[in-house]
């Protein structure tokens, strides 16, 4: 078929959701377009023009040795940047928590809920700008855009050292939210562009576990900065200024080192670029398509799985943001010194890394994403209940409460795996952009609310906050169970279509994989759960 066919040609697929209420599979087949009989060739008019230059007519096998070589090349240029960028962003975000016990509250005259608002304002900003960010990310050279945003947030972070009051802090924190809002959505898109389905969970986990790494390194560095007692700047000011300068320099490096896409990667051979595109064909979620499709927007907003992933983010970020922002305050309230509090924060970082690596290892062995998420919710219930009920009278009890605080954060595995499922289970570039935007809008809402449930009048044990967290974990369990039931049912319907002999539901050649079909339009698509 010509690469310049009719751009308005109707897709030969229909929403597979329609199958649900039809018991006669013959009836289902009659709802599909007659063009199905002609669908044995790629329709290049549906493929992004830049991508089309690197797409083969049908799937071909790439050896495991070759796949490993290509993956190593990609890891060096893409994964290394995602991991380092997220580490720097996590450290940048963590500066407020560490500075909370280094004098920033006293030096800037913060009182009542003002400290909590310094975290909330970041996520309110992200909530507002997230969809425009995703729209831009899908249409610009992603590496260059990411480079610009890193440089910008580095400048803003350094300017925090100049703030003298709440007004100045709220301005720089709001701008920080604007520039940092591009990071995670860009990484979800990059994971789906560069990596095979079975590789994405581990890659998302590798960069997401930098939240734990920043607890380790950030805690140590924060303690080193806290030793500064004299000079023109306070210790917390040196902290913000130093991190800001490092972020700016690193942002320049990202623009030079990281390729925008397999098609534009000047650092790779042309044949390798073709193989890199081919290796993600089986994902069936596409690589690139800059054409905006209104129908995919509607489909995303009506898709239960999209809302399921968003709710997972709400149920996990609401506890995470509060626990992160008030980490130093909570641990020090158990009677630990500044040094002990910083060191205990480092131990928390090790625990987060263990949880995230452990969860992705279990998924790799069992192929069960949602059941793994469910299992890691159990320690969160136990830890939170203990924080609310165990007194903090003896040294042993205080140490036990710190351990309970650690295991409360086990639910982070659900947050990470849900992000990887979003990148693996949503097809169609416009639909994916909307799904990612909605995901991070809800993510931002949870992060914005989180610190606000830690009421100043409720300290030091914060019973209201921890009660709210128990409600979040309960809802999270309901969402996980519902999402697994839904995705399993969708796969069963598609398997039934394949069993009737429908070629498009069992197409081993995957000739339509790059045609920007959504997961619902593509009968050959199967969900991971």
MOPEDA-V12426 format. One record per pair of residues at least 4 apart in sequence whose C-alpha atoms are under 6 Angstrom apart, sorted by the first residue. I is the first residue (numbers start at 1). J is the second residue. D is the distance in Angstrom with one decimal. If there is no record, write none. Layout:
I|J|D / I|J|D
This chain:
3|44|4.4 / 3|45|5.3 / 4|45|5.3 / 5|45|5.3 / 7|45|5.9 / 12|33|5.1 / 12|35|5.4 / 12|36|5.4 / 13|521|5.2 / 14|32|5.9 / 14|521|5.3 / 15|520|5.0 / 15|521|4.9 / 16|520|5.4 / 42|511|5.4 / 42|512|5.7 / 46|515|4.9 / 47|52|5.9 / 47|514|6.0 / 47|515|4.8 / 48|52|5.9 / 48|289|5.0 / 54|274|5.0 / 58|509|5.3 / 58|511|4.8 / 59|509|5.0 / 67|71|6.0 / 71|75|6.0 / 74|78|5.6 / 75|79|4.4 / 76|80|5.6 / 77|258|5.5 / 81|85|5.8 / 82|207|6.0 / 83|207|4.2 / 86|90|5.9 / 87|210|4.8 / 90|94|6.0 / 90|211|5.7 / 91|214|5.2 / 91|218|6.0 / 95|99|5.8 / 97|325|5.1 / 99|104|5.8 / 99|236|5.5 / 100|104|5.7 / 103|107|6.0 / 104|108|6.0 / 105|109|5.9 / 105|110|4.9 / 108|164|5.2 / 108|165|4.4 / 110|114|5.8 / 116|451|5.3 / 117|121|5.8 / 118|170|5.9 / 120|448|4.1 / 121|174|5.6 / 122|173|5.8 / 122|174|5.0 / 122|177|4.2 / 123|127|5.9 / 123|444|4.6 / 123|447|5.9 / 123|448|4.9 / 124|448|6.0 / 125|177|5.7 / 125|178|6.0 / 126|130|5.4 / 126|177|5.7 / 126|181|5.5 / 126|444|5.9 / 127|441|4.6 / 127|444|5.2 / 130|437|5.6 / 131|437|4.9 / 134|433|5.8 / 134|437|5.9 / 137|142|5.9 / 139|290|5.6 / 141|260|5.4 / 142|260|5.3 / 143|258|5.9 / 143|260|4.8 / 144|255|5.1 / 147|251|4.8 / 147|254|5.4 / 147|255|5.0 / 149|179|5.2 / 150|251|5.0 / 151|248|4.3 / 151|251|4.9 / 153|157|6.0 / 153|176|5.5 / 153|179|5.4 / 154|244|4.2 / 154|247|4.7 / 154|248|4.9 / 155|244|5.8 / 156|172|6.0 / 157|240|6.0 / 157|244|4.9 / 158|240|5.4 / 158|241|4.1 / 158|244|4.3 / 161|237|4.4 / 161|240|5.8 / 161|241|5.9 / 163|168|5.1 / 163|169|5.8 / 169|173|6.0 / 176|180|6.0 / 177|181|5.9 / 182|186|6.0 / 187|191|6.0 / 188|423|5.9 / 191|195|5.6 / 192|423|5.6 / 193|287|4.9 / 195|199|5.9 / 195|200|6.0 / 196|280|5.1 / 197|283|5.6 / 197|424|5.9 / 200|204|6.0 / 201|420|5.1 / 205|209|5.8 / 209|353|5.4 / 210|214|5.9 / 212|349|3.8 / 212|352|5.0 / 212|353|5.4 / 213|349|5.7 / 214|218|4.9 / 215|219|5.5 / 215|345|5.9 / 215|346|5.1 / 215|349|4.5 / 216|346|3.9 / 216|349|5.2 / 218|222|5.8 / 219|342|5.1 / 219|346|5.6 / 225|235|5.4 / 226|235|5.3 / 228|235|5.4 / 233|237|5.9 / 238|242|5.9 / 254|258|5.6 / 259|265|4.9 / 261|265|6.0 / 262|273|5.4 / 281|513|5.9 / 284|513|4.7 / 285|427|4.0 / 286|514|5.1 / 286|516|5.8 / 289|429|6.0 / 292|430|6.0 / 296|430|5.9 / 296|431|4.8 / 297|431|5.5 / 299|303|6.0 / 300|431|5.3 / 306|435|5.9 / 309|418|5.9 / 310|439|4.4 / 310|442|5.9 / 313|317|5.7 / 313|415|6.0 / 313|443|5.1 / 314|318|6.0 / 314|442|5.8 / 314|443|5.5 / 314|446|4.8 / 315|472|4.8 / 315|476|5.7 / 317|321|5.8 / 317|446|5.1 / 317|447|5.2 / 318|446|4.1 / 318|447|5.2 / 318|450|4.3 / 319|450|5.8 / 319|469|5.7 / 320|324|5.9 / 321|325|6.0 / 321|447|5.1 / 321|450|5.2 / 322|326|6.0 / 322|450|4.5 / 322|451|4.1 / 323|327|5.4 / 326|330|5.9 / 328|332|5.9 / 332|336|4.9 / 332|341|5.8 / 334|398|5.7 / 336|340|5.6 / 336|341|5.9 / 337|341|6.0 / 348|406|5.8 / 354|358|5.7 / 356|413|5.4 / 362|366|5.9 / 363|367|4.9 / 363|368|5.3 / 363|369|5.6 / 369|529|5.3 / 370|529|5.8 / 373|414|4.7 / 376|410|5.7 / 376|411|5.6 / 377|411|5.1 / 379|383|5.9 / 379|407|5.7 / 380|408|3.9 / 380|410|5.8 / 383|404|4.3 / 383|407|5.7 / 383|408|4.7 / 384|408|5.9 / 386|390|5.4 / 392|397|5.5 / 392|398|5.3 / 414|418|5.9 / 421|425|5.7 / 422|426|6.0 / 425|527|5.6 / 426|432|5.8 / 426|519|5.8 / 427|518|4.1 / 427|519|4.5 / 428|432|5.9 / 428|516|4.7 / 428|517|5.1 / 428|518|4.2 / 432|436|5.9 / 435|439|6.0 / 440|444|5.8 / 444|448|5.9 / 446|450|6.0 / 453|465|4.9 / 454|465|5.3 / 458|462|4.9 / 479|483|5.9 / 484|488|6.0 / 491|526|5.7 / 497|502|5.9 / 498|502|5.2 / 498|505|4.9 / 498|506|5.4 / 503|507|5.7 / 504|523|5.9 / 504|524|5.7 / 505|523|4.6 / 505|524|4.1 / 506|524|5.5 / 517|521|5.8 / 519|525|5.9
